[in-house]
Every structure is written in C-alpha cells, then in structure tokens.
Amino acid sequence: MYHASQAIAAMEAGKHVICEKPLAPTPDEIRQMIAARDRTGKMLMTAQHFRFKGNSQAVKAEIDSGALGEVYHARSWMLRRSGLPVRPTFIYKANSGGGPCIDIGVHILDLTLWLMGHPRPVAVSGVARAALAHHPGAFSSWGRTLVPQDMDVEDFAAAFVRFDTGATLMIEMSWLLHHNVQGEAARVWLYGTEGGCEWPDASFVSNDYANRQLINRSLVLTQDSMEPHALECVEFARAVAEHLPSPVPAEHSLYVQTILDGIYRSQAAGKEVTVSVD
C-alpha cells in the first residue's frame, strides 16, 4: 500500500526508481506514478524477476520469432499448498491491498501478458475468496503457524479475462489449496494459430499439416548467468547508465493491476466487469 507515495517522492527528489511488485495496489495509483515519472523525467521500473529467468527469455524470443502465430488463448497459475505468509503486511488488506492476487498472482500474470505481447484487457470475470484460511485450525506450512482468524484478504482467486484482440486468459492463484504440489507451482500455457508452448519447461508443439504429423520440441537451455533478482537490478542500472527504456515499464504493471483490480470488482459485483487501461 506504500509503494506509490514513496516512489513518487523519490522521483520528485531526482531519483530513478526500481519498485518491487506490485507496483501499486490500484490502477489509479499506478497512473499517479506514471504521471510523476513523466513529470520528473526519471526512470520507473517494476521488479518483475520472472521475466529475467533464462527460460522466460528463451521462450519470449521464440514467441517473438513467430513460433506461435497469433496467440488467442492462455492459461496460467501460481499455486501453493499451505503456503500463506502469516505476517500483517500480507494478510490485512489495509497493508497489502489483497491476498495472493497481489502477492503471487502478479508474478504469473505479468509473465503471461509479457509473453502474449500485452493485449489490452477489456473484461474480467473473477472470484476472490478465503476458502480455507478461516477453517478451524488453518495453518501455514511456513513455520506451522496458525492463520489469524481476522485475516481479511482472499486465499484463492481465479478469473477469465477478455482482451481487445479477441484473445482470452484463464488464471488461478492461491496460497492455500488442496493441490498435490511441494512448495509452489507456477505454469503458463500459450495457444496460438501456428503452435503452442509451455513455461517453465520451454516446450513447444505444432503441426506439420503437409505430412499430418505432430511436432513436439523443447528449447535447449543453458544455466542462468545470474540469479533473476540480481539480474533485474543489473538491467535497471544498465538502463539508467545508458539512457535506455525501462526494462519493465510501469504501463505493463498498469495492465496487470487493471486485471487484478477487475477480479476484486467482479467478485464484489457477482458478474463480469469491464476494465480499461486508459
């Protein structure tokens, strides 16, 4: 809840800013940050480290080469089984602005939109609820800590998103889920007119229509040159030093937060809601 005021103050003090995700809990606050960036001429970058993983960079390059054709549908998730961070900065809306939507959903949604080429979201049908957090004895495996019963953010969210291109997305995120996963599971599927792909495996599928053959292939990945959290900081410093564009523009975070805000609004309204990044 405190990113916008601090980032704006830093830019107005003449500083370039790299800000942790989420850039801000609401689209309007991100717009205020963008306005401050434009007014001061300083750089504003969101720290979305998933983009800087080697497999993410390789998959993005392959997609940009045309391997998928037009991406018309995507599926993604980031799920934990009993992985709720039992701290006031995460579990109370006044501090966090939301639950796993904002905490971990922001990671997988940013990656998905980046791989898709950032189509503009126009409608969201979503749910956001605390399905397990208020169960008697609910606990997090992180320290076997009991979940406070006054927690007021969701522990699960899901959505169906429509874009102005006609493309669609289904996304799920949760801290607490009866799902057979150790730790955390994150995955993206993209489906295009010429092929499909899966992250983090960096696997691609397509058809040889002339010979009626199915083609499966995987990218050969080398070891990451640097830990992604460190690499994003290096790229921020490089952009500042060489007067390059922000490696993760605030406009991208506006797309992300517009969708996440749409999930909350859709939950409150009980129906699909329209959204706009303008």
Order of alpha helices (4+ residues) and beta strands (2+ residues): alpha-beta-alpha-beta-alpha-beta-alpha-alpha-alpha-beta-beta-beta-beta-beta-beta-beta-beta-beta-alpha-alpha-beta
